[in-house]
Amino acid sequence: MIKVGLIGAGKMGISHLAILGAHPDVEISGVCDTSKMVLDVLEKYSSFKCYTDYRKMISERRPDAVVVAVPTKMHAAMVRELLEQGIHVFVEKPFCLHPSEAEPLITLAKQKNLVNQVGYHNKWVGTFAEVKRLLSRNAIGEIYHFHGQAYGPVVVKQKQDTWRSSPDEGGGCLMDYASHVIDLINYLISPVQSVPSSMLKSVFSRSVEDAVFAMLKLSNGVSGVLSVNWSDETYRKMTTSVQINGRKGKIVSDANELKVFFNDGECPQGYSKGWNVKYVTDLTPQVDFYLRGEEYTAQMDHFISAVKGDAGTGINTFESASHTDRAIDLIRKAQFS
């Protein structure tokens, strides 16, 4: 059994806790949060050992791995402490508040041979996994343009400020919403190399942006557009999609549906000339525990398997997540008024 601790029992932390609690190879060694209300509930309705001080939890419970789900501002220092104690780390996205914080953590994790993973879950969505498979086979030929999008109803009115509305804490649409799309583009096509221009707009928020628009140039020379808005109440929930144009065809995919157009009959097996449509239900492997989507369990399964030594550690590493941190910084610096 892998002993796993959780630091941060907010929205994502509780989700991870539920998945870990149902995992056959995991023993929850402790849960840490600063909210007395949350801990009171966990102590009443679960058998988890609860703490308000994560250092005390680590010292007393000695977990093999820890899931960190706290505000981004706290990631770098907390992750360093865990790595220095030889603990494998899964940390929620984005990885670091500032790109300069990432390199020492990447180096330390490599030196200590520790599993390190960041919570970008889209790589385990069946439709996006199939997009990656098609692109790795050059199925649509040379890529010449892409469009990455995400829209949702997170901030649709002025509301009380929290850490999510503070740029110094890691709040805002760019770090919260857009990071998912940027990371997906980095993974599917190539990491962002430069940002010719960008625009960050506040709609309802006072201190952070609610929408992000940017022109991106990738390290392989392909250019495209990023469009993200978390103040769009025409969407019921977050919707992420990519459109990728190639000389031999076109891919349009979100988390539910994949559409692929091929110019000619030279297609991968299972596809034909013209438009093809596949659904996530046909492309997603079954998981043992479903919560919010198979991808959340699949990413944690991968982390636990890597800690056990049964899987590689090449998905969502600190190093790959640092490319997304760097792109976020480039977008912020490129904005015009």
N, C-alpha and C positions, 0 to 999 in steps of 0.2 A: 504494500500500500504506500502511496505517496502522500506524505503529510503536507497539506496546503493551508496557508493562512491567508486571510483577506484583510486588506487595509482600505477602508472606505466602503460603507454600506449604504450608499445612495442608490440612485436608479440603476446604474450599470453594475454596481457592486452587488446589489441584491440579486440581479439577474445571474451574474457569475456564481454567486453563492448557491443559488438553486440548482444550477447545472452541475457544479462541483459536488453538491450534496447528494446528487443522484448518480454520480460517476462510480462505477464498480471498483476502480483502482485508487480512489481518493478517500482520505480521512481528513476532515476539517479539523485542523489543529487549533484554530482560534480566529476570532473576528474582532476587528478593531474599528471603532468609529467614535467621533466626538459627541454624537447626539445621544443623550440619555434616553430619550423616548424610543429611538431605534433599538438601542441595546436592551432596554426593558422588555420590549416585545420579543426580541430574539431569546432572551434568557427565560421568558415565560413559556414560549411556544417551541423552543428547540433545545437541543442538548449541547449547543455550541458554547465553548468557553469564550466569554466576551471581555474586551479590554477597551479602555479609553487611551492607553499609551501603547503605541505599536512596538516600541523598544522593549517594554515589559513583556508583551506577547511573544516577541522573538526570543527573548532570554528564557522565558519559562517553557515555551512550547516547542522550540527548536524545529520549525517547519523545514521541509526539504525545498519547498517552493512557496512563493507569495504572489498573490494577485493584488496589484496596486490600482485602486480606482478612486483617486483623490484629484482635486483640481490640478491642472497642468503645472502651475507654478511650483508645486511641491514635488514633482516627479524626480528631477535631477538629484537632489540631495538624498531623498528617500531611497531611490534605486541604487545610488552609490553605496549607502550603508548596507543594503541587502547583499549586493555583490561582494563587498568586502568581507562579509560573513559566510561567503560560499553558498548563497541561496539563489536558486533559479528564479527568474522574475518574468511575470506577465504584467505589463503595464498598459493601462488604457491609453487611447490616442487623444491628442497628438503626443508624440514622444516627449519632446522638451519645449519649454517656452521660448528658448533662444537656441539657434542652431549650434552655437559655440559650446553648449552644454553636452552635446551628443557624443563627440569624439572620445572624450575620456571614458565614458561609459561603455562605448563600443570596444575600446581597447581593453578595459578591465574585464569585461565579460569574456573576451577571447583569451586573455591571459589565464583566467580561472576556469576556462572551459565550461561555462555555465550557459544553460538554455536561456535565451532572451527572446521575448515576443511582444509585439505591440498590437493592440486590439482593433485592427482594421479587418472587419469581418467579410467584406465583399469578395475577397478571393475564394471564399467557400460557398458563394452563391452559384448555383448550377449554371445559370445562363452566362455569367461572367467567366466562369471556368471554361465553358465551351468557347467563348470568344478568345480566350488565351490559347486554347488548343488550335483553333483555326488560324490565328495569327502566327503561331509558332511553326505552322506548316505552310506559311506564305499563301494561304488560300485565296486572298483577295488581291494578291500581288503587292506591288510597291505602294505603301501608304503615303498619301499626300495631304491629308487633312483629317482633323478629328474635332468633335464637339462634346465636351463633358458637361453634364448638367445635374443639378439637384434642387428640388423645390419642396417646400413644406410649410405647415402652419405653426411654427414654433413661437414666433413673436408677432402677433396680429393686433396688438394694442399696447399702449403704454402700461408698464407694469412695475412692480416693486423691484428694485435692483438686487441682484444676487451676485455670486462670484462669476456667473456666466455672462453678466453684463459689465464685467470689468476687464479691460485688455491686459492689465497687469496680473490678473489671475489666470488668464488663458481663455477668457470668454470671447464671444463674438462669432458671427457666421463663418468667418474665414477659418478659424481654428477648429470650430465645432463641426460645421456642415461641409464646408469646401474641402477640408482635409481628406475626407473620404473619397471625393472625386479625384483630387490630385493624386492620392496614393494609388487609385485604380488606374489612372492614366500612366503613372510611372511604371506600374506592373504590366499592364497590357501592351504598351508601346515602347516607352523609353523614359528615363527620368527627365524632369524639367531642367533645362540648362539656363534659360534666360526668360525674362518677362518684358517684352517691349513696352507694354502699357497695361495699366489696370485702373479700375475704379471701384472704390468701396463706398457704399451708400448706406446711410442710416434712414430707416423708414419710421419706426416707432421708438427704437432705442436711443438713449441720450449719449452713451459713452462708447458704444461699439457699432460696427457695421451690421446691417441686416441683409445686405446683398453684396455679391462679389462678381465683378465682370473683369476678365483678363484675357490678353493674348499671350499664348505660351509657345515657346520654342523648345523642343526636346533635344536631348544630346545626340540623337540620330539625324537631326536636321528637320524632322517633321514639325509643322506648326499647326496650331489649332486654337480653339476658343473655350474658355471656362465661363459658365453662367450658373450662379447659385443664388438662391433667394429663400430665406427661411421665414419671410413675412408674406407668403402667398397662401391665403386661406382658401383658394380654389382646390387645394390638395388636402386630402384627408390625413395623410401622413407623409413622411419623407419619401420622396421618389427620386432615385438616382438612375441616370441613363448615360450611355455613350453612343455616339455615332462615329463610325470610322470609315473613311472613303479610301479605296484602293483602286489601282488601275484595272483590276480584274473584277471588282465588285464592291459591295458596300455592306457594312454591318450596323444594325441598329438594335441595341439591347438595353433592357432595364432588368430589375430583379425578378420579373415575372415572365417576360417574353423576349425571345431572341428572333430577330428577322435578318435574314442574309440574302443578298442578291448577287448572283453570279452572271457575268456577261456572256459566258460560253459554257459548253458542256464539260469542261475540265474541272470537275468539282470533287471535293472529298467524298468518301463513301457516306451514303445517307443523305446527300444533297443533290440537287439538279439545277439546270439552267433556269434563271429567273428568280423569283422570290421563294424563299423557304421560311417556314415558321416553326419554331420549337418552343416548348413551354418549360418552365422551371421544374414542374412536377415530373417531367420526363428526363431531366438532366441532373437531378439531385439525389445522391446516395442517401439511404435511410440512416437516421441516427437513433440512438437508444432513448434519448430524452429530448422532447420538443419544447422549446420555450422561445417565443418571438420569431422563430425561424430556425431551420436546421443549421444555418451557418454559424450561429452562436455556439451551439454544442460542438460543431465540427472544429471550430478554431480552438476550443478548450481541449477537445480530444487530442488534437495535434500537439498542443503544449504538454499535456500529461504524457503522451507517447514519447515525446522528445526527452522529457525528464527521465522516463524509464529506460531510454536508450533504444526504443523500438522504432523511432522515426527520425528523419533528418531534421535539421533546425533552420532550413533555408527559407521559410515563409514568414514574412512580417518580422524580420529581425530588427534589432536596434539600428543596424546599418541601413537597411532598406527604408525604415521609417525616418531616418535622418534626412533622406532625400526629400521627403515630404516637408519636413521642418524647414529645409533650405528653400524649397519652392514657396512656402508660406511667407518667409522673410522677403524673398524677391518680389512677390506680389505686393506686399505692404510698401516696400521701398519704391516700387514703380508707379504708384498711384498718382494721378493728376487731379487737380482741383477743378 
